[in-house]
Amino acid sequence: MIQTRPAAPIEQGRGGERLPLLPPEEMNDAQRVAAQGLIDGPRKGIYGPFIPLLRQPLLLERVAQLGEALRFGGRLPGDVRELVTCLVASHVGNQFEWVMHVPLARAAGVPETALEAIRNKRAPTGLNEIQQAASDFCTELLSQHGVTDATYQRIMSALGEDLVVELSTLIGYFVMVSWVMNVARTPSRPTADVEPLS
C-alpha cells in the first residue's frame, strides 16, 4: 500500500511568480514558434497557463489545441461550460481562471447567486435543471474522483453521451492548467468587477 503524508499548506501568492514569461531574446526557436502560434490564434496573446508551459513548446501546443477544441469548438452550452470552469477554479484555488471566467459565466447566464456561492466554496444556488446536473456532476467528480450512477444518469439525460465526454474532459483540462499555474504561481489579471476567490 502506498503511504502518504499530510500535505503542507500551499502558500499561493507568496514568494512571487516562479515561471514568469520568458523575454523574447531568451526564447529558443521552438518557444518563439509556440508563442507566435498563441498570438495568431484565438487567444491573441501569451497568458495564464501558457506562460509556464512555454518551457515545453510541444506540450504547450498540444494543451492549447485541446483548450481551443473545448472552449472555441466544443458543443457544450456556454452556461454549462463557464459554470463548470468556475467550479474547477474555486475547487483548486486558481485565481487566474476564476477572474477570467466569471465575466464569461455571467454573460452566458450563470446566476450571480451561484457565482457568489462558488466563490465562497458553497453549493451554488439558483441554477436551472441542466446547470444543476452539471454542477453536481462536476462537484462529485472533483471530490470523489468519480460519479454515482444517479449523478451519471441525470447528466446523461441532460446532455447525452457525447457531451458528457466533453464535460468530463473540460473538467480535467481546467484542473490540469490550474495546477500548472498553481505550481508556477502564475498571477491572475487584475479586474475591478470580479471578487477574488475567498
C-alpha positions in Angstrom: 0.0 0.0 0.0 1.2 3.5 -0.8 2.0 5.5 2.2 1.0 9.2 2.1 1.8 12.0 4.5 -0.3 15.1 5.1 0.4 17.8 2.6 1.8 21.1 3.8 -0.4 24.1 3.3 0.2 25.8 -0.1 1.1 29.4 0.3 -0.1 30.7 -3.1 0.9 34.2 -3.9 3.9 34.2 -1.6 7.4 34.3 -3.0 6.5 35.6 -6.4 6.0 34.1 -9.7 8.1 31.0 -10.2 8.0 30.7 -14.0 7.4 34.2 -15.5 7.1 34.9 -19.2 10.4 34.5 -20.9 11.7 37.6 -22.6 11.8 37.1 -26.4 15.6 37.2 -26.5 15.7 34.2 -24.1 13.3 32.0 -26.2 14.7 29.3 -28.4 13.2 28.8 -31.9 10.6 26.3 -30.8 9.4 28.6 -28.0 9.2 31.5 -30.4 7.1 29.4 -32.8 4.8 28.3 -30.0 4.4 31.9 -28.7 3.6 33.2 -32.1 1.0 30.4 -32.5 -0.8 31.7 -29.4 -0.6 35.3 -30.6 -2.0 34.4 -34.0 -4.7 32.0 -32.6 -8.0 32.7 -30.9 -6.3 33.6 -27.6 -4.4 36.6 -29.3 -1.6 36.5 -26.7 0.5 34.6 -24.2 -1.1 34.5 -20.7 -2.3 32.2 -18.0 -1.0 28.6 -18.2 0.8 29.2 -21.4 3.4 31.4 -19.6 4.9 28.4 -17.7 4.0 25.9 -20.5 6.3 27.9 -22.8 9.2 25.9 -21.2 7.8 22.9 -23.1 6.7 24.2 -26.5 5.4 20.9 -27.9 3.4 20.4 -24.7 2.1 24.0 -24.9 0.9 23.4 -28.5 -1.0 20.2 -27.6 -2.5 21.8 -24.4 -3.5 24.9 -26.4 -5.1 22.7 -29.1 -7.2 20.8 -26.5 -8.2 24.1 -24.9 -9.3 25.5 -28.2 -11.3 22.4 -29.1 -13.1 22.6 -25.7 -13.6 26.4 -25.5 -14.0 27.5 -29.1 -15.0 24.3 -30.9 -16.9 22.4 -28.2 -20.7 21.8 -28.2 -21.4 22.2 -24.5 -23.9 25.1 -23.8 -21.9 28.2 -22.8 -23.6 28.5 -19.4 -22.6 24.9 -18.5 -19.1 25.3 -19.8 -18.5 28.5 -17.8 -20.2 27.3 -14.7 -18.1 24.2 -14.6 -14.9 26.2 -15.3 -15.7 28.4 -12.3 -16.4 25.4 -10.1 -13.0 23.9 -11.0 -11.2 27.2 -10.5 -12.7 27.5 -7.0 -12.1 23.9 -6.1 -8.3 24.1 -7.0 -8.0 27.7 -5.7 -6.9 29.2 -9.0 -7.4 33.0 -9.2 -6.5 33.3 -12.8 -9.2 31.0 -14.2 -11.7 32.4 -11.7 -11.1 36.0 -12.7 -11.1 35.2 -16.4 -14.2 33.1 -16.4 -16.6 34.8 -14.1 -17.4 37.5 -16.6 -17.9 34.8 -19.3 -20.2 32.9 -16.9 -22.3 36.0 -16.2 -22.6 36.7 -19.9 -23.6 33.1 -20.6 -26.4 33.2 -18.0 -25.0 31.7 -14.8 -26.8 33.3 -11.9 -24.8 35.8 -9.8 -26.0 34.0 -6.6 -24.4 30.8 -7.9 -21.1 32.5 -8.7 -21.0 34.1 -5.3 -21.7 30.8 -3.6 -18.9 29.1 -5.6 -16.5 32.0 -4.8 -17.1 31.2 -1.1 -16.8 27.4 -1.6 -20.5 26.8 -1.0 -23.0 24.9 -3.2 -24.4 27.1 -6.0 -28.0 28.2 -5.8 -30.5 29.5 -8.4 -29.4 27.1 -11.2 -31.7 25.7 -13.8 -32.1 21.9 -14.2 -29.2 21.3 -16.6 -26.9 23.7 -14.8 -27.6 21.9 -11.5 -27.0 18.5 -13.1 -23.6 19.7 -14.5 -22.7 21.3 -11.1 -23.5 18.1 -9.2 -21.5 16.1 -11.7 -18.5 18.4 -11.6 -18.5 18.7 -7.8 -18.8 14.9 -7.3 -16.1 14.2 -9.8 -13.7 16.6 -8.2 -14.4 15.5 -4.7 -14.9 11.7 -5.2 -12.8 11.1 -8.4 -15.9 9.5 -10.0 -19.6 9.8 -10.0 -22.5 7.7 -8.8 -24.9 6.0 -11.1 -27.7 8.5 -10.1 -25.5 11.5 -10.9 -24.4 9.9 -14.2 -27.9 9.2 -15.3 -29.0 12.8 -14.6 -26.2 14.3 -16.6 -26.8 11.8 -19.4 -30.4 12.7 -19.5 -29.5 16.4 -19.6 -26.6 16.3 -22.2 -26.2 12.9 -23.8 -23.1 10.7 -24.2 -21.0 12.9 -26.4 -21.4 16.0 -24.2 -20.8 14.0 -21.0 -17.4 13.0 -22.5 -16.8 16.7 -23.4 -17.8 17.8 -20.0 -15.5 15.3 -18.3 -12.6 16.4 -20.5 -13.4 20.1 -19.8 -13.2 19.5 -16.1 -9.9 17.6 -16.4 -8.5 20.3 -18.7 -9.1 23.1 -16.3 -7.8 21.1 -13.4 -4.6 20.5 -15.3 -4.0 24.1 -16.4 -4.9 25.4 -13.0 -2.4 23.0 -11.3 0.3 24.2 -13.7 -0.4 27.8 -12.7 -0.6 26.9 -9.1 2.9 25.4 -9.2 4.2 28.3 -11.2 2.4 30.9 -9.1 1.1 32.5 -12.3 -0.7 35.7 -11.2 -4.3 36.5 -12.2 -5.2 39.5 -14.2 -6.3 42.5 -12.1 -10.0 43.3 -12.5 -12.4 45.7 -10.9 -15.6 43.7 -11.5 -14.7 40.2 -10.1 -14.2 39.5 -6.5 -11.3 37.1 -6.0 -11.8 33.6 -4.5 -12.2 33.6 -0.8 
